[in-house]
Amino acid sequence: MGPKAPAVPPPPPEAEGEYLKKDLDILYVKHSTLNPAMEEAAVNALREGLAKYNLERDIAGYVREVFDKTYGSFWQCIVGRNYGSYVSFEEHYIFFYLGRVAVVLYKMGIDEDEAIQNAEEEKNKDQNKDKKKKVRDDKSSLNSYRPVRNLRA
């Protein structure tokens, strides 16, 4: 056997959070149920969080705080590079990459105002269904009415 090739030293480790600041001009939205204005707000909140903090949990906390203040409570946020997630959400969800950072942002529940509004909408729907059903029942009872013949004649 011949002489061994000199070992190549490994690259220096990235400082914690250093990868977060790379390639920030590349945006890829993988899945979203948010409207475009909310998507833009999510990206802007992430950019602001990246400018202020170096730890993923701090950035996620910042994004969540911005969305809680702007769009009501119950937002959840995951920021990082190597993670898996399986989440349940009602209607607000976005999964996107900004540079090398992956972000999942979703709303887990509804706040009191939304709950009241949803309850009122359901109540109105139920009342409309009851009215339609009553009208249908009245019509069907009219259709099923048949005069009785006199059989003695």
Steps between C-alpha positions, in 0.01 A plus 500: 500500500613848421510803720171625633362824367509778756170541679305803392395698804125537533357842432466713810160459665251772432437727791162431655234664290746588221313291243189701581644808334594335168310517169221721635406612152361152418135455600310176437143459626434128512139511624275779618136562584571863594400792284787681324509785752542256789769309307691822451458585869644157592806551281554854632464382861758228433741750344463729803550206736813393314637853530439511876581146616744215436314209660221316320270495804537877545419560134197270520385682813533834326298387195233355726482820705458712185217278375330483840491879515396547138260210434383389845617229738586132464776520236773237510837532323786259429828631359803290415693285262466137610161417645182316420151611578148370482250765604127559512362838405162648427551724200820704534824323406822575313813294444782687328875529464694824513854417403601197706235551767176305498195650671165352596249754623141406581206599714401230746165632624268795482472793736186611678387748232534239227317244713208741554488585129509131401226416751279777361556379144412142600188622682388693191561197280298279735213752509494516119499120478212481749298756299562311174410170666176643641401633159579160346301320770202730446509439125536125539203487739293683238603256232417199714147624578233302314130548542315197633227363271161424629466123464128477605352632185 
